[in-house]
C-alpha cells in the first residue's frame, strides 16, 4: 500500500471532534427558541417577545399596562392549558390581570371545576389586588365568586402564603372603598335589588375568603 493510501486517524479524529463541538453549540443556541403552534399565537401587540433572547430592551411599566389592555390573550380550554399560558406567556402583573378579566368568572369556573391548582389561587389574587380598578369592580367580583366555587377552594385558601393573604385582604379593602359604581353596576340600578346585590355579593365573598 502506498504512503498516500494510509488513513490518518489522528486527523479524522480532530475533524470529528470539531464537528461534534459545532453541533453542540448549535443545539445550545436552538434550545432558547421555542417553536410556536398555531393555537399559541396571540393577536395584538406583545410586551414580551416569544424568544426573550432576540431583544435587548424591556418596556416600561406604563407601556406594559397600556399594551396589556389592548392585547388578546389565549383562551384555554382546560386547566392545564391555563396553567401553561399563565406560566409561559403571562409574565407581568398587568397581563395576568387583563387575562383574568377577559376569561371572566363563568369560564374560570368551568376550567377549575376540580381544583385551581397549588399556588395558583394566591397568584391570581395578587394580580387582582395589584391592578384592580373601579371600572372593573363588577367583573372582579364575578371572578372572585367563580374561584370560590371551585373544587377544594378552602384547601387552596389555607395553603396561601402570608404575602398572598395580605394581598387578598388588600383586594377586598380596595373593592369596599370603590364608591363610584362601574358601568355594569349602574345597569344594575334599574334591576330588582340594584346595587344592594353588589354589596350583598361583596359581603358573601368576604366570608368565603375569610377576610376579617
SULBELNOR-V899940 format. One record per residue. N is the residue number from 1. RES is the residue in three letters. PHI is phi in whole degrees, 0 to 359 (999 if undefined). NEAR is the number of other C-alpha atoms within 12 Angstrom. D_LAST is the distance of its C-alpha to the last C-alpha in Angstrom with 2 decimals. Layout:
N&RES&PHI&NEAR&D_LAST  N&RES&PHI&NEAR&D_LAST
This chain:
1&UNK&999&6&94.00  2&UNK&288&6&94.07  3&UNK&301&7&91.88  4&UNK&292&7&90.12  5&UNK&275&7&89.12  6&UNK&286&10&87.23  7&UNK&281&12&83.41  8&UNK&271&12&81.53  9&UNK&295&10&78.59  10&UNK&297&11&77.12  11&UNK&294&12&76.98  12&UNK&296&12&75.38  13&UNK&296&13&72.76  14&UNK&296&13&71.86  15&UNK&296&14&71.59  16&UNK&297&14&69.40  17&UNK&296&14&67.05  18&UNK&295&14&66.81  19&UNK&294&14&65.98  20&UNK&297&14&63.24  21&UNK&298&14&61.70  22&UNK&296&14&61.74  23&UNK&296&14&60.08  24&UNK&297&14&57.31  25&UNK&297&14&56.58  26&UNK&295&14&56.45  27&UNK&295&13&53.98  28&UNK&298&12&51.67  29&UNK&293&15&51.77  30&UNK&289&14&51.31  31&UNK&295&13&48.30  32&UNK&281&15&46.27  33&UNK&258&16&47.11  34&UNK&255&16&45.20  35&UNK&295&13&47.16  36&UNK&268&13&45.42  37&UNK&268&9&45.49  38&UNK&302&9&45.99  39&UNK&285&15&42.54  40&UNK&273&21&40.92  41&UNK&287&20&42.27  42&UNK&246&25&39.80  43&UNK&285&17&41.13  44&UNK&79&14&40.85  45&UNK&284&21&40.48  46&UNK&240&29&39.08  47&UNK&272&35&37.31  48&UNK&237&27&37.92  49&UNK&292&23&41.41  50&UNK&299&23&41.94  51&UNK&251&20&43.85  52&UNK&294&18&42.11  53&UNK&272&16&45.41  54&UNK&263&13&47.24  55&UNK&226&12&45.64  56&UNK&257&10&45.52  57&UNK&256&11&42.95  58&UNK&231&17&39.31  59&UNK&290&18&37.91  60&UNK&288&14&35.81  61&UNK&298&15&32.11  62&UNK&296&15&33.11  63&UNK&295&19&35.76  64&UNK&298&26&33.48  65&UNK&297&24&30.96  66&UNK&294&18&33.86  67&UNK&293&24&35.59  68&UNK&299&34&32.54  69&UNK&292&26&32.24  70&UNK&267&21&35.84  71&UNK&274&27&35.68  72&UNK&258&26&35.92  73&UNK&261&33&34.15  74&UNK&302&30&35.22  75&UNK&249&28&34.45  76&UNK&294&24&33.89  77&UNK&255&19&34.97  78&UNK&224&21&33.36  79&UNK&296&24&30.28  80&UNK&295&19&32.76  81&UNK&293&19&34.05  82&UNK&299&31&30.61  83&UNK&299&30&29.89  84&UNK&297&19&33.33  85&UNK&295&26&32.92  86&UNK&299&30&29.44  87&UNK&278&19&30.95  88&UNK&271&21&34.43  89&UNK&251&30&34.27  90&UNK&267&33&30.79  91&UNK&272&26&30.61  92&UNK&263&32&28.93  93&UNK&300&30&25.49  94&UNK&301&34&27.05  95&UNK&296&39&29.08  96&UNK&295&39&26.23  97&UNK&298&36&24.24  98&UNK&295&37&27.35  99&UNK&296&37&28.21  100&UNK&296&45&24.93  101&UNK&293&36&25.54  102&UNK&293&27&29.15  103&UNK&292&27&28.45  104&UNK&80&26&25.91  105&UNK&300&26&23.73  106&UNK&303&25&26.70  107&UNK&294&26&28.46  108&UNK&296&37&25.52  109&UNK&297&28&25.04  110&UNK&292&24&28.74  111&UNK&294&28&28.75  112&UNK&243&32&25.99  113&UNK&299&21&26.73  114&UNK&278&19&27.20  115&UNK&191&29&24.71  116&UNK&288&34&23.16  117&UNK&106&27&24.60  118&UNK&300&22&23.51  119&UNK&85&24&21.82  120&UNK&285&29&22.17  121&UNK&301&40&18.73  122&UNK&298&33&17.27  123&UNK&294&35&20.25  124&UNK&296&44&19.79  125&UNK&295&38&16.23  126&UNK&297&32&17.63  127&UNK&298&32&20.51  128&UNK&294&38&18.54  129&UNK&295&34&16.29  130&UNK&283&29&19.47  131&UNK&228&32&21.63  132&UNK&298&36&19.90  133&UNK&233&28&21.99  134&UNK&306&25&21.82  135&UNK&294&21&24.80  136&UNK&259&29&23.07  137&UNK&303&36&19.86  138&UNK&295&34&21.20  139&UNK&293&31&22.50  140&UNK&297&43&19.33  141&UNK&298&42&17.43  142&UNK&295&30&20.34  143&UNK&296&37&20.11  144&UNK&297&39&16.46  145&UNK&295&30&17.43  146&UNK&293&31&20.48  147&UNK&297&39&18.90  148&UNK&291&34&16.55  149&UNK&263&28&19.84  150&UNK&281&30&21.67  151&UNK&297&23&22.95  152&UNK&54&20&21.07  153&UNK&299&31&17.86  154&UNK&298&21&15.71  155&UNK&294&19&18.16  156&UNK&297&29&18.00  157&UNK&295&33&14.22  158&UNK&289&19&14.66  159&UNK&271&21&17.50  160&UNK&291&26&15.87  161&UNK&285&20&16.55  162&UNK&299&14&14.42  163&UNK&296&16&15.59  164&UNK&292&28&14.75  165&UNK&296&28&11.09  166&UNK&294&23&11.12  167&UNK&294&28&13.08  168&UNK&298&35&10.78  169&UNK&296&27&7.99  170&UNK&296&25&11.12  171&UNK&299&35&12.45  172&UNK&290&36&9.98  173&UNK&296&22&10.33  174&UNK&294&24&14.01  175&UNK&296&36&14.16  176&UNK&290&26&12.79  177&UNK&279&17&15.26  178&UNK&280&22&18.13  179&UNK&282&18&20.11  180&UNK&287&18&23.36  181&UNK&288&26&23.60  182&UNK&284&23&25.15  183&UNK&298&16&28.54  184&UNK&295&23&27.15  185&UNK&289&29&24.88  186&UNK&295&20&27.94  187&UNK&295&17&29.84  188&UNK&290&19&27.37  189&UNK&299&17&28.30  190&UNK&271&13&31.62  191&UNK&256&14&30.22  192&UNK&303&11&29.22  193&UNK&97&15&25.60  194&UNK&51&18&25.61  195&UNK&290&24&22.52  196&UNK&298&18&20.82  197&UNK&295&21&20.67  198&UNK&297&33&18.73  199&UNK&295&25&16.09  200&UNK&295&17&16.08  201&UNK&295&28&15.73  202&UNK&298&31&12.83  203&UNK&295&22&10.90  204&UNK&297&20&12.24  205&UNK&291&30&11.24  206&UNK&302&25&7.51  207&UNK&288&18&8.13  208&UNK&295&24&10.70  209&UNK&271&33&9.11  210&UNK&55&19&6.35  211&UNK&265&20&3.80  212&UNK&292&15&0.00
